[in-house]
Amino acid sequence: MRPKGSGKTPGSGRKAGTPNKATADIKALAQAAAPTAFSKAVRLASSAKSEQAQLRAIEIILDRAYGKAHTTADITIKRDVRDLSTADILRALAAFGVAGEEADEPERLH
């Protein structure tokens, strides 16, 4: 018996490439309805009365044709100042306008 909290047993779970049986029926129904839904999106893109509906339909079409746009995230990880190098501190100060160009190449103190 494995110790509690040691993770899953190696080799357990669904193998890569094996379809998920729980969602296979729903996926098949959605795929059967897709041509009709796509045709409606194309029709709405050109004939919907509101521009909002037209833009949404166009977005759906472009997402299916070329894939959704990649999104980026700016993540800040809070660290203790004692864990920062001199270069890290100078870059942070330069970002706030406290230090000048020397933030790129800190002088060696020792």
PAGULO-814968 format. One record per atom (N, C-alpha, C): residue in three letters; atom name; z, y, x. Coordinates in Angstrom, 2 decimals, always signed. Layout:
! residues N
['ALA', 'CA', [Z, Y, X]]
...
//
This chain:
! residues 110
['MET', 'N', [+0.00, -1.17, +0.84]]
['MET', 'CA', [+0.00, +0.00, +0.00]]
['MET', 'C', [+0.00, +1.25, +0.89]]
['ARG', 'N', [-0.84, +2.24, +0.52]]
['ARG', 'CA', [-0.93, +3.47, +1.30]]
['ARG', 'C', [+0.27, +4.36, +1.03]]
['PRO', 'N', [+0.67, +5.14, +2.03]]
['PRO', 'CA', [+1.76, +6.10, +1.81]]
['PRO', 'C', [+1.32, +7.18, +0.82]]
['LYS', 'N', [+2.24, +7.66, +0.02]]
['LYS', 'CA', [+1.94, +8.71, -0.96]]
['LYS', 'C', [+1.47, +9.97, -0.24]]
['GLY', 'N', [+0.39, +10.58, -0.76]]
['GLY', 'CA', [-0.12, +11.81, -0.20]]
['GLY', 'C', [-1.05, +11.62, +0.98]]
['SER', 'N', [-1.49, +10.39, +1.25]]
['SER', 'CA', [-2.34, +10.16, +2.41]]
['SER', 'C', [-3.83, +10.29, +2.09]]
['GLY', 'N', [-4.18, +10.69, +0.89]]
['GLY', 'CA', [-5.58, +10.87, +0.54]]
['GLY', 'C', [-6.17, +9.64, -0.09]]
['LYS', 'N', [-7.47, +9.72, -0.35]]
['LYS', 'CA', [-8.11, +8.58, -1.01]]
['LYS', 'C', [-8.41, +7.46, -0.03]]
['THR', 'N', [-8.54, +6.28, -0.55]]
['THR', 'CA', [-8.84, +5.11, +0.26]]
['THR', 'C', [-10.27, +5.22, +0.77]]
['PRO', 'N', [-10.49, +5.01, +2.06]]
['PRO', 'CA', [-11.86, +5.08, +2.59]]
['PRO', 'C', [-12.77, +4.11, +1.85]]
['GLY', 'N', [-13.96, +4.58, +1.49]]
['GLY', 'CA', [-14.93, +3.74, +0.80]]
['GLY', 'C', [-14.77, +3.74, -0.71]]
['SER', 'N', [-13.73, +4.40, -1.23]]
['SER', 'CA', [-13.54, +4.42, -2.68]]
['SER', 'C', [-14.38, +5.54, -3.29]]
['GLY', 'N', [-14.54, +5.50, -4.56]]
['GLY', 'CA', [-15.30, +6.53, -5.27]]
['GLY', 'C', [-16.77, +6.19, -5.42]]
['ARG', 'N', [-17.49, +7.06, -6.11]]
['ARG', 'CA', [-18.92, +6.86, -6.35]]
['ARG', 'C', [-19.69, +7.09, -5.06]]
['LYS', 'N', [-20.62, +6.24, -4.75]]
['LYS', 'CA', [-21.42, +6.36, -3.54]]
['LYS', 'C', [-22.42, +7.50, -3.69]]
['ALA', 'N', [-22.78, +8.12, -2.58]]
['ALA', 'CA', [-23.73, +9.23, -2.58]]
['ALA', 'C', [-25.04, +8.79, -3.22]]
['GLY', 'N', [-25.56, +9.63, -4.11]]
['GLY', 'CA', [-26.82, +9.33, -4.79]]
['GLY', 'C', [-26.68, +8.55, -6.08]]
['THR', 'N', [-25.49, +8.04, -6.37]]
['THR', 'CA', [-25.25, +7.30, -7.61]]
['THR', 'C', [-25.03, +8.31, -8.74]]
['PRO', 'N', [-25.82, +8.20, -9.83]]
['PRO', 'CA', [-25.65, +9.16, -10.93]]
['PRO', 'C', [-24.27, +9.05, -11.58]]
['ASN', 'N', [-23.78, +10.17, -12.09]]
['ASN', 'CA', [-22.51, +10.22, -12.81]]
['ASN', 'C', [-22.76, +9.70, -14.22]]
['LYS', 'N', [-22.21, +8.55, -14.55]]
['LYS', 'CA', [-22.45, +7.93, -15.86]]
['LYS', 'C', [-21.84, +8.75, -17.00]]
['ALA', 'N', [-20.75, +9.46, -16.71]]
['ALA', 'CA', [-20.07, +10.24, -17.75]]
['ALA', 'C', [-20.93, +11.39, -18.26]]
['THR', 'N', [-21.78, +11.96, -17.41]]
['THR', 'CA', [-22.59, +13.10, -17.83]]
['THR', 'C', [-24.07, +12.77, -17.95]]
['ALA', 'N', [-24.46, +11.54, -17.68]]
['ALA', 'CA', [-25.88, +11.16, -17.71]]
['ALA', 'C', [-26.50, +11.36, -19.09]]
['ASP', 'N', [-25.79, +11.00, -20.17]]
['ASP', 'CA', [-26.34, +11.16, -21.52]]
['ASP', 'C', [-26.54, +12.62, -21.88]]
['ILE', 'N', [-25.58, +13.45, -21.54]]
['ILE', 'CA', [-25.69, +14.89, -21.83]]
['ILE', 'C', [-26.83, +15.50, -21.04]]
['LYS', 'N', [-26.95, +15.10, -19.77]]
['LYS', 'CA', [-28.03, +15.62, -18.93]]
['LYS', 'C', [-29.39, +15.23, -19.50]]
['ALA', 'N', [-29.52, +14.00, -19.99]]
['ALA', 'CA', [-30.78, +13.54, -20.57]]
['ALA', 'C', [-31.12, +14.35, -21.82]]
['LEU', 'N', [-30.13, +14.63, -22.66]]
['LEU', 'CA', [-30.38, +15.45, -23.87]]
['LEU', 'C', [-30.80, +16.87, -23.49]]
['ALA', 'N', [-30.14, +17.44, -22.51]]
['ALA', 'CA', [-30.47, +18.80, -22.07]]
['ALA', 'C', [-31.87, +18.84, -21.48]]
['GLN', 'N', [-32.24, +17.83, -20.71]]
['GLN', 'CA', [-33.58, +17.80, -20.13]]
['GLN', 'C', [-34.65, +17.64, -21.20]]
['ALA', 'N', [-34.35, +16.91, -22.25]]
['ALA', 'CA', [-35.31, +16.75, -23.35]]
['ALA', 'C', [-35.53, +18.07, -24.08]]
['ALA', 'N', [-34.49, +18.89, -24.18]]
['ALA', 'CA', [-34.59, +20.17, -24.89]]
['ALA', 'C', [-35.10, +21.29, -23.98]]
['ALA', 'N', [-35.17, +21.05, -22.68]]
['ALA', 'CA', [-35.52, +22.10, -21.73]]
['ALA', 'C', [-36.89, +22.74, -21.96]]
['PRO', 'N', [-37.96, +22.00, -22.22]]
['PRO', 'CA', [-39.26, +22.65, -22.42]]
['PRO', 'C', [-39.25, +23.65, -23.58]]
['THR', 'N', [-38.60, +23.30, -24.67]]
['THR', 'CA', [-38.52, +24.20, -25.82]]
['THR', 'C', [-37.69, +25.43, -25.48]]
['ALA', 'N', [-36.56, +25.21, -24.80]]
['ALA', 'CA', [-35.70, +26.32, -24.42]]
['ALA', 'C', [-36.41, +27.26, -23.45]]
['PHE', 'N', [-37.15, +26.71, -22.50]]
['PHE', 'CA', [-37.87, +27.53, -21.54]]
['PHE', 'C', [-38.97, +28.33, -22.24]]
['SER', 'N', [-39.67, +27.71, -23.17]]
['SER', 'CA', [-40.71, +28.41, -23.94]]
['SER', 'C', [-40.12, +29.59, -24.70]]
['LYS', 'N', [-38.94, +29.39, -25.27]]
['LYS', 'CA', [-38.28, +30.46, -26.00]]
['LYS', 'C', [-37.89, +31.59, -25.05]]
['ALA', 'N', [-37.41, +31.26, -23.85]]
['ALA', 'CA', [-37.06, +32.29, -22.87]]
['ALA', 'C', [-38.29, +33.10, -22.49]]
['VAL', 'N', [-39.43, +32.44, -22.31]]
['VAL', 'CA', [-40.67, +33.14, -21.98]]
['VAL', 'C', [-41.06, +34.07, -23.12]]
['ARG', 'N', [-40.94, +33.60, -24.36]]
['ARG', 'CA', [-41.27, +34.43, -25.52]]
['ARG', 'C', [-40.33, +35.63, -25.61]]
['LEU', 'N', [-39.03, +35.41, -25.41]]
['LEU', 'CA', [-38.06, +36.50, -25.48]]
['LEU', 'C', [-38.29, +37.53, -24.37]]
['ALA', 'N', [-38.72, +37.07, -23.21]]
['ALA', 'CA', [-38.96, +38.00, -22.09]]
['ALA', 'C', [-39.99, +39.05, -22.43]]
['SER', 'N', [-40.93, +38.70, -23.29]]
['SER', 'CA', [-41.98, +39.68, -23.62]]
['SER', 'C', [-41.84, +40.29, -25.01]]
['SER', 'N', [-41.10, +39.62, -25.91]]
['SER', 'CA', [-41.11, +40.13, -27.29]]
['SER', 'C', [-39.74, +40.47, -27.88]]
['ALA', 'N', [-38.66, +40.28, -27.13]]
['ALA', 'CA', [-37.33, +40.60, -27.68]]
['ALA', 'C', [-37.24, +42.10, -27.92]]
['LYS', 'N', [-36.52, +42.48, -28.96]]
['LYS', 'CA', [-36.42, +43.91, -29.32]]
['LYS', 'C', [-35.53, +44.67, -28.34]]
['SER', 'N', [-34.48, +44.05, -27.85]]
['SER', 'CA', [-33.60, +44.77, -26.92]]
['SER', 'C', [-34.01, +44.47, -25.48]]
['GLU', 'N', [-33.92, +45.51, -24.66]]
['GLU', 'CA', [-34.23, +45.33, -23.24]]
['GLU', 'C', [-33.22, +44.39, -22.58]]
['GLN', 'N', [-31.99, +44.41, -23.07]]
['GLN', 'CA', [-30.96, +43.54, -22.51]]
['GLN', 'C', [-31.36, +42.07, -22.69]]
['ALA', 'N', [-31.85, +41.72, -23.87]]
['ALA', 'CA', [-32.29, +40.34, -24.12]]
['ALA', 'C', [-33.51, +40.00, -23.27]]
['GLN', 'N', [-34.43, +40.95, -23.13]]
['GLN', 'CA', [-35.61, +40.71, -22.29]]
['GLN', 'C', [-35.20, +40.46, -20.84]]
['LEU', 'N', [-34.31, +41.33, -20.32]]
['LEU', 'CA', [-33.89, +41.18, -18.93]]
['LEU', 'C', [-33.16, +39.86, -18.70]]
['ARG', 'N', [-32.34, +39.45, -19.64]]
['ARG', 'CA', [-31.62, +38.18, -19.50]]
['ARG', 'C', [-32.61, +37.01, -19.49]]
['ALA', 'N', [-33.61, +37.06, -20.36]]
['ALA', 'CA', [-34.62, +36.00, -20.40]]
['ALA', 'C', [-35.41, +35.97, -19.10]]
['ILE', 'N', [-35.75, +37.14, -18.57]]
['ILE', 'CA', [-36.47, +37.21, -17.30]]
['ILE', 'C', [-35.61, +36.63, -16.18]]
['GLU', 'N', [-34.33, +36.97, -16.20]]
['GLU', 'CA', [-33.40, +36.45, -15.19]]
['GLU', 'C', [-33.35, +34.93, -15.23]]
['ILE', 'N', [-33.29, +34.36, -16.42]]
['ILE', 'CA', [-33.26, +32.90, -16.58]]
['ILE', 'C', [-34.53, +32.29, -16.01]]
['ILE', 'N', [-35.67, +32.88, -16.32]]
['ILE', 'CA', [-36.95, +32.35, -15.84]]
['ILE', 'C', [-37.01, +32.40, -14.31]]
['LEU', 'N', [-36.65, +33.56, -13.74]]
['LEU', 'CA', [-36.71, +33.69, -12.28]]
['LEU', 'C', [-35.72, +32.77, -11.59]]
['ASP', 'N', [-34.53, +32.59, -12.17]]
['ASP', 'CA', [-33.54, +31.68, -11.59]]
['ASP', 'C', [-34.09, +30.25, -11.55]]
['ARG', 'N', [-34.79, +29.84, -12.59]]
['ARG', 'CA', [-35.35, +28.49, -12.63]]
['ARG', 'C', [-36.53, +28.35, -11.69]]
['ALA', 'N', [-37.30, +29.43, -11.55]]
['ALA', 'CA', [-38.49, +29.37, -10.70]]
['ALA', 'C', [-38.16, +29.43, -9.21]]
['TYR', 'N', [-37.21, +30.30, -8.84]]
['TYR', 'CA', [-36.94, +30.53, -7.42]]
['TYR', 'C', [-35.51, +30.23, -7.00]]
['GLY', 'N', [-34.66, +29.86, -7.92]]
['GLY', 'CA', [-33.26, +29.61, -7.60]]
['GLY', 'C', [-32.45, +30.89, -7.73]]
['LYS', 'N', [-31.17, +30.73, -7.96]]
['LYS', 'CA', [-30.30, +31.90, -8.12]]
['LYS', 'C', [-30.10, +32.58, -6.77]]
['ALA', 'N', [-29.91, +33.89, -6.81]]
['ALA', 'CA', [-29.66, +34.64, -5.60]]
['ALA', 'C', [-28.34, +34.21, -4.98]]
['HIS', 'N', [-28.30, +34.20, -3.66]]
['HIS', 'CA', [-27.06, +33.85, -2.97]]
['HIS', 'C', [-26.08, +35.00, -3.10]]
['THR', 'N', [-24.82, +34.65, -3.25]]
['THR', 'CA', [-23.79, +35.68, -3.30]]
['THR', 'C', [-22.95, +35.61, -2.04]]
['THR', 'N', [-22.42, +36.74, -1.65]]
['THR', 'CA', [-21.57, +36.78, -0.48]]
['THR', 'C', [-20.20, +37.28, -0.90]]
['ALA', 'N', [-19.23, +36.98, -0.09]]
['ALA', 'CA', [-17.87, +37.43, -0.37]]
['ALA', 'C', [-17.29, +38.01, +0.90]]
['ASP', 'N', [-16.59, +39.11, +0.75]]
['ASP', 'CA', [-15.87, +39.72, +1.86]]
['ASP', 'C', [-14.43, +39.28, +1.75]]
['ILE', 'N', [-13.98, +38.47, +2.69]]
['ILE', 'CA', [-12.65, +37.88, +2.62]]
['ILE', 'C', [-11.79, +38.46, +3.73]]
['THR', 'N', [-10.61, +38.91, +3.36]]
['THR', 'CA', [-9.65, +39.40, +4.34]]
['THR', 'C', [-8.48, +38.42, +4.39]]
['ILE', 'N', [-8.20, +37.95, +5.58]]
['ILE', 'CA', [-7.07, +37.04, +5.77]]
['ILE', 'C', [-5.96, +37.83, +6.45]]
['LYS', 'N', [-4.83, +37.91, +5.81]]
['LYS', 'CA', [-3.71, +38.63, +6.38]]
['LYS', 'C', [-3.08, +37.79, +7.49]]
['ARG', 'N', [-2.94, +38.43, +8.65]]
['ARG', 'CA', [-2.33, +37.75, +9.79]]
['ARG', 'C', [-1.21, +38.62, +10.33]]
['ASP', 'N', [-0.30, +38.02, +11.01]]
['ASP', 'CA', [+0.76, +38.75, +11.66]]
['ASP', 'C', [+0.17, +39.49, +12.85]]
['VAL', 'N', [+0.53, +40.74, +13.04]]
['VAL', 'CA', [-0.04, +41.55, +14.11]]
['VAL', 'C', [+0.22, +40.94, +15.48]]
['ARG', 'N', [+1.27, +40.16, +15.61]]
['ARG', 'CA', [+1.56, +39.52, +16.90]]
['ARG', 'C', [+0.54, +38.44, +17.25]]
['ASP', 'N', [-0.22, +37.97, +16.24]]
['ASP', 'CA', [-1.24, +36.95, +16.48]]
['ASP', 'C', [-2.58, +37.57, +16.90]]
['LEU', 'N', [-2.70, +38.89, +16.85]]
['LEU', 'CA', [-3.96, +39.55, +17.15]]
['LEU', 'C', [-4.09, +39.84, +18.64]]
['SER', 'N', [-5.32, +39.76, +19.13]]
['SER', 'CA', [-5.58, +40.12, +20.52]]
['SER', 'C', [-5.70, +41.64, +20.59]]
['THR', 'N', [-5.70, +42.17, +21.81]]
['THR', 'CA', [-5.88, +43.61, +22.01]]
['THR', 'C', [-7.22, +44.05, +21.43]]
['ALA', 'N', [-8.26, +43.24, +21.63]]
['ALA', 'CA', [-9.59, +43.56, +21.10]]
['ALA', 'C', [-9.57, +43.61, +19.57]]
['ASP', 'N', [-8.87, +42.66, +18.93]]
['ASP', 'CA', [-8.76, +42.65, +17.47]]
['ASP', 'C', [-8.09, +43.93, +16.97]]
['ILE', 'N', [-7.02, +44.33, +17.65]]
['ILE', 'CA', [-6.28, +45.54, +17.24]]
['ILE', 'C', [-7.15, +46.78, +17.41]]
['LEU', 'N', [-7.84, +46.87, +18.55]]
['LEU', 'CA', [-8.72, +48.03, +18.78]]
['LEU', 'C', [-9.86, +48.09, +17.76]]
['ARG', 'N', [-10.44, +46.92, +17.40]]
['ARG', 'CA', [-11.50, +46.90, +16.38]]
['ARG', 'C', [-10.96, +47.37, +15.03]]
['ALA', 'N', [-9.76, +46.93, +14.68]]
['ALA', 'CA', [-9.15, +47.34, +13.41]]
['ALA', 'C', [-8.89, +48.84, +13.42]]
['LEU', 'N', [-8.39, +49.37, +14.53]]
['LEU', 'CA', [-8.15, +50.81, +14.63]]
['LEU', 'C', [-9.46, +51.59, +14.56]]
['ALA', 'N', [-10.51, +51.07, +15.20]]
['ALA', 'CA', [-11.81, +51.74, +15.17]]
['ALA', 'C', [-12.38, +51.76, +13.76]]
['ALA', 'N', [-12.15, +50.69, +13.01]]
['ALA', 'CA', [-12.65, +50.62, +11.64]]
['ALA', 'C', [-12.04, +51.71, +10.77]]
['PHE', 'N', [-10.82, +52.13, +11.11]]
['PHE', 'CA', [-10.15, +53.19, +10.36]]
['PHE', 'C', [-10.28, +54.55, +11.03]]
['GLY', 'N', [-11.09, +54.61, +12.11]]
['GLY', 'CA', [-11.33, +55.88, +12.77]]
['GLY', 'C', [-10.19, +56.33, +13.68]]
['VAL', 'N', [-9.26, +55.46, +13.99]]
['VAL', 'CA', [-8.12, +55.82, +14.83]]
['VAL', 'C', [-8.48, +55.68, +16.31]]
['ALA', 'N', [-9.30, +54.70, +16.65]]
['ALA', 'CA', [-9.72, +54.48, +18.04]]
['ALA', 'C', [-11.21, +54.78, +18.14]]
['GLY', 'N', [-11.65, +55.04, +19.33]]
['GLY', 'CA', [-13.06, +55.37, +19.54]]
['GLY', 'C', [-13.88, +54.20, +20.01]]
['GLU', 'N', [-14.89, +54.50, +20.83]]
['GLU', 'CA', [-15.83, +53.49, +21.31]]
['GLU', 'C', [-15.16, +52.42, +22.18]]
['GLU', 'N', [-14.01, +52.73, +22.76]]
['GLU', 'CA', [-13.36, +51.75, +23.63]]
['GLU', 'C', [-12.96, +50.49, +22.88]]
['ALA', 'N', [-13.08, +50.50, +21.55]]
['ALA', 'CA', [-12.72, +49.32, +20.76]]
['ALA', 'C', [-13.64, +48.14, +21.08]]
['ASP', 'N', [-14.87, +48.42, +21.55]]
['ASP', 'CA', [-15.79, +47.34, +21.87]]
['ASP', 'C', [-15.39, +46.59, +23.13]]
['GLU', 'N', [-14.98, +47.30, +24.15]]
['GLU', 'CA', [-14.64, +46.70, +25.44]]
['GLU', 'C', [-13.25, +47.18, +25.87]]
['PRO', 'N', [-12.19, +46.49, +25.47]]
['PRO', 'CA', [-10.86, +46.93, +25.88]]
['PRO', 'C', [-10.67, +46.74, +27.38]]
['GLU', 'N', [-9.92, +47.65, +27.97]]
['GLU', 'CA', [-9.63, +47.55, +29.40]]
['GLU', 'C', [-8.61, +46.46, +29.62]]
['ARG', 'N', [-8.71, +45.81, +30.77]]
['ARG', 'CA', [-7.73, +44.81, +31.15]]
['ARG', 'C', [-6.49, +45.51, +31.65]]
['LEU', 'N', [-5.34, +45.17, +31.13]]
['LEU', 'CA', [-4.10, +45.80, +31.53]]
['LEU', 'C', [-3.49, +45.13, +32.74]]
['HIS', 'N', [-3.76, +43.88, +32.96]]
['HIS', 'CA', [-3.15, +43.13, +34.06]]
['HIS', 'C', [-4.21, +42.53, +34.92]]
//
